[in-house]
Each structure stands twice: as C-alpha cells, then as structure tokens.
Amino acid sequence: MRKLRILTWHVHGNYLYSLTHLPHDFIIPVFNDNRSGYSDLGKKIPWGTNVRMVAAETLCREDFDCIIYQSRQVYEQDRLTLLTETQQKLPCAYIEHNPPEPHPTNTRHFFQEERGILVHVTQYNALMWDSGNTPVAVIEHGVPEPPEVEYSGELERGIVVINNLSSRGRRVGADIYEWASQAMPVDLIGMGSNDVPGGQGEISNMDVPAYIARYRFFFTPIRYASLGLSLVQAMMVGMPIVGIAATELPFVIQNGINGYVDNRPSELRDVCNKLLKDPGLAMKWGQAAQNTARSRFGIGRFVDDWQYVLQELKRINHVRDE
C-alpha cells in the first residue's frame, strides 16, 4: 500500500500517537488559540517525523488522500468551512471513541456516509450504536509496549486513571470512586484529579505506565464508556485489573485469571483486599493481563487492522465511482 496523506485531528493524544504508527503521513490542523480539537501537539509525546501540524486556516491548500474524523463538531460544522468541496468528498472514516448517548440502544449515529467507514473501538460500541447504512469496522485499541517498564506492585494501593472525574459524574463512576476511596486505599490520577480525595494530579502521557506500575492493582469504577487506553496500558505493563463489569470489560477480563470484574461493590472490595494481602496473586494475575494485552492490543495488530480499513475505504470509493 502506497504512503497516504491523511488529515485527522488531535482529539485523544494517546490514541493519535498509536494511530500515527501507521506508515502514512498525518496532517494535524491547529489554531493559535489552542481551542479544543485544534491544540498544539506539544512535546509530551514523541511524535514521529510522519506527523505534521498545519494552520487550520490553510487546510484548503493542502492535498490529502483521505480524512479521518474524530469529533461531531468537525464532521458536521468545521469541515464545511475549513475544507473545499473537493476535499469534503474525499474517502473518509470516522472514529467513534464512545458508546451511544443519550440512549444506549436507540441512537442513530450522525456519520452517515455510504462511501465512508464508521470505526468503533470496541465490539460493544458497534453493537449498541445504530450505524444506519454506513459501513462499520471495529478496530480495538493498540498501544506500544512501554520500554523498560515492569510491574512491581510495591505500593499497597490501587490506582484509578480518569480525566475530569468530578464533572463527568456517574457515567464514569464518580460515586463508585468516592465509595472505593473510603473502603480501600486507592489513588486517582488524571486531569482535574487534584480536586478529588486521593487525587494525585495529571501525569504526563508517556510517564503514566511507569507511574501506575508501582501500584498493586488497577481499579476502574466506570459504568458506561469505552475501554480506556490507560487500562490497556496497565495490562501491558503487567497489572491486574479490578472493576465494574460493564460495556466491553467483561470480555477482556477473566475473573481469577487476569483480574476481576463484578457489579457488586462489596465483592470488588473483597477482591482488592485479597490482592493487597497477597502480592504473589497480584503478580500472577498481572502476568496474565500482560499476555492478554500483548496478544490482543499490540500495536502491530492495530496497524494491520487500520491498513485493512484504509484499503477497504479505497475499494468502496472505487466501486462507487465506476
């Protein structure tokens, strides 16, 4: 497959970092005011030479082979003002990072493109969204294995990684985290975590794996969201996972093998206390979690899946043009 010039946006930094492992050139639009979705990439992530930022106002003068949208505002509004009519007709995909809202089963996705592909990040999301007549693909997360990071579990505490927990509320388990912080020793990292009991602040993207690897287990209180990249990172470094048995997680975690999921808080508390008392068990589950991550969420598999989708996108548009 020849190298493509792909236009996409800076929505989720860690996901974009994985996406740019594809052997293509990526053009990222930015505005000087660093508004949402158009912020400078910064230096916290080691971006490759195939990633180039351009002023959003100049997109109309750029040449692209395809477009990967990642936010509703960009697809429904911004593209109409930033892109030419010809660019708007290019082969395109949309990455849907979340399960449907407001209704979990009766929400039609706004990306309706018979010449496009709607890419979901979990099988659960693909099942729940009403995708209409748009072709659908599922590409599960892929993360690079962090070099020289090994799980130690030396801290007899659990770690939670969620951005803006307070403002996002029950959907991401703010109330469950509050209960957990009183029932067992847990800390929280992520944007906005300084305002929450046990909050340790935001940790730089590339430092997260080493930071969390010191904790005994990874705890996720999330009720309704996609499988988090931080959870996959935790598995990749060899951490056992404990959390709410919701959305995709029960199809990733096997109880008593690589972690434990349940919908009874008291059961989760007991399992966490068991891991705190038995570091050998935590290590065993963590090694199994790492094996799961390497086989299911490796960056090589992620790249291969995206290469297939890009080829399929080309085929769909070729057929339509005939």
Buried (B, 14 or more C-beta within 10 A) or exposed (E): EEEBBBBBBBBBBBBBBBBBBBEBBBBBBBBEEEEEBBBEBEEEBEBEEBBEBBEBEEBEEBEBBBBBBBBEEBBEEBBEEBBEEEBEEBBBBBBBBBBBEEEEEEBEBEBEBEBBBBBBBBBBBBEBBEBBEBBBBBBBBBBBBBEEBEBBBEBBBBBBBBBBBBEBEEEBBBEBBBBBBEBBBBBBBBEBBEEBEBBBEBBEBBEBBBBBBBBBBBBBBBBBBBBBBBBBBBBBBBBBBBBBBBBBBBEBBBBEBBBBBBEEBEBBBBBBEBBBEEBEBBBBBBBBBBBBBBEBBBBEBBBBBBBEBBEBBBEBBEEEEE
